[in-house]
């Protein structure tokens, strides 16, 4: 075998191994990307667990919801959720636990953290409570009407600006 032929063969083997190594590096980068995504997901789950733990420690309440009584429908004011006087704080915790990026939060927070959203949350809680534990068709109907009205008002209040277009 001639010297130049040996060099050519050696060069082709080097190119082949370089190609194989390049493919392996590409596979490793994809695997690293998957691990990065898993770590981000794990971080969001840990944050959600931490928030839930803080909320459960901050609020002492009966473990059996059936012990509560619905105080009755008030046409002027929505009824607080028992053991959760600050519904807005809970809505904010829900937003935080989602791990939304800051750009989306600028649009989301004014929409989700407003009086109408709080009213929908409170009335929906009481509607499900009555429906499941202490059925009362008249009060359920009143709550449902107010929920639907507040929800429509919420959507309509955000449809005129740029944040409404994003929703």
N, C-alpha and C positions, 0 to 999 in steps of 0.2 A: 504494500500500500504506500502510495506516495505521501510525502509530507503535506502537500497542499490539500490532498483529499482528506487526510486525517484532521487538518485544521477545519475544513468545511464541515466534517462530521461532528467535530467537537463544538463548532459554532451552532450547528442545528440543534444539538442536544441542549446547549445553554439556552437557546431561544425557547425550546420546548419546556424546559424546567422553569424558565422565567414566566412563561405563559401560565403554567400550572400554579406557580406561587402567586401570581396576580389573581387568578381565580379564587384561590384559597383566602387571600386577603379580602377579596370582595365578599366572600361568604362570612368571614369573621366580622366585617363591618355590619352586615345585615343582622348577624346574631347580636352584636353590641347594640344595634338599634332596638331590637326586640327587648333586650335587657333594660335599656333606658326607658322604653315605654312601660315595662312592667314596674320599674322603680317609681315612675311618675304615678301610675295607678295605685301602687302600694302607699305612696305618700298621701294621695287623696283619700284612700280608705282610712288610713291612720288619722288624718285630720277629721274625717267624719266621725270616727269612733271617739276621738278626744272631745269633740263638740258635744256629741250625745252624752258622754260621761259627765261633762261639766254641767249640762242641762239637768241630768237626772240627779246630780248631787245638789244642785242649787234649789231644786224644787222638791219638797217633801209632800207627797200626796198619797191618797189611798190607792192601793194597787187594784182595787175592784171598782171600775167605773160605774157599775150598777148602783153603788151607794149614793151617787149624786142625784139631785133632783133638778129638773129644769125650772128656773124661777118664773117662767112665763114670758110670753112674747111682749115686747115693748116696741111700739111702732116708731118711737123717736130714737131710741138708743139700742145698740146691739149688746148682747149679754156676753160678759167675759167668760173665757174658758176656765173651768175650775182648776186651781193650782197653777195656772199660767196667766198671770195678770198682764204680762207684757207680750202680746202676740206679735208685735213688730220685731221684737228681739228674736223670736222664734223663726219668723220669716227670714230675717237676716242670717240666722244660723243655717237655715236650709240653703240659702244662696251661697254662703261660704263653703258648705260641705260639697257643693257641686263642682268646685274648682274651676269656675269660669275664668277666662282671661280678663285682664283689667279693661280692655276695650269694650268687651261685651257687658261687663258689669256697669259701665257708665250708662249704658242704655237700659239694662235690666233693672238696676236698683230703683230708679225713679218710678218705674212701672210696677215692680213687685212689692216695693216697700212704701206703699201709700195707704191712706185711710180706706179706700175702696177695697184693696186687697185684704186688709185686716178684717173688714166687715164680711167679705166673702168667706174668709177662714173661720171666723167665729160662728157665723150663721150656718155654715156647712157642718161644723162640728156638732152644733146642737141639732141640726136636721138629722144627721146620722144617729146621734144619741137617741132622739125620740123614735126614729124609725126602727132602730134595733132593740132598744131596751124598754121604752115607755111610749108605745104608739099613741099618738094624738093627731088625728087627721087634720083637724082645724089648724093647730099650731104648726104642724109640718107644712101645710099649704101656705101659711103666712110666711114662714121662713123661706120656703122655696121661691115664692114670689119676690121676696126681698133679695135673695141670692141672685136670681136671674136679672133683676133690675140693676143691682150693683155690678154684676159682671159685664152687662152691656154698657153701662156707664164707664166702667174701667177701660174697656176696649175702645169706646168712642173717644174718651178723653186723650188717648194716646195715638189716635189715627191721623191727627193733623200735622204733627211734627216729623222730623227725620227719624226719631226713635219709633214712631208708629209704623213707618214704612219698613223698618227692620223687623218688626214683629209680624 
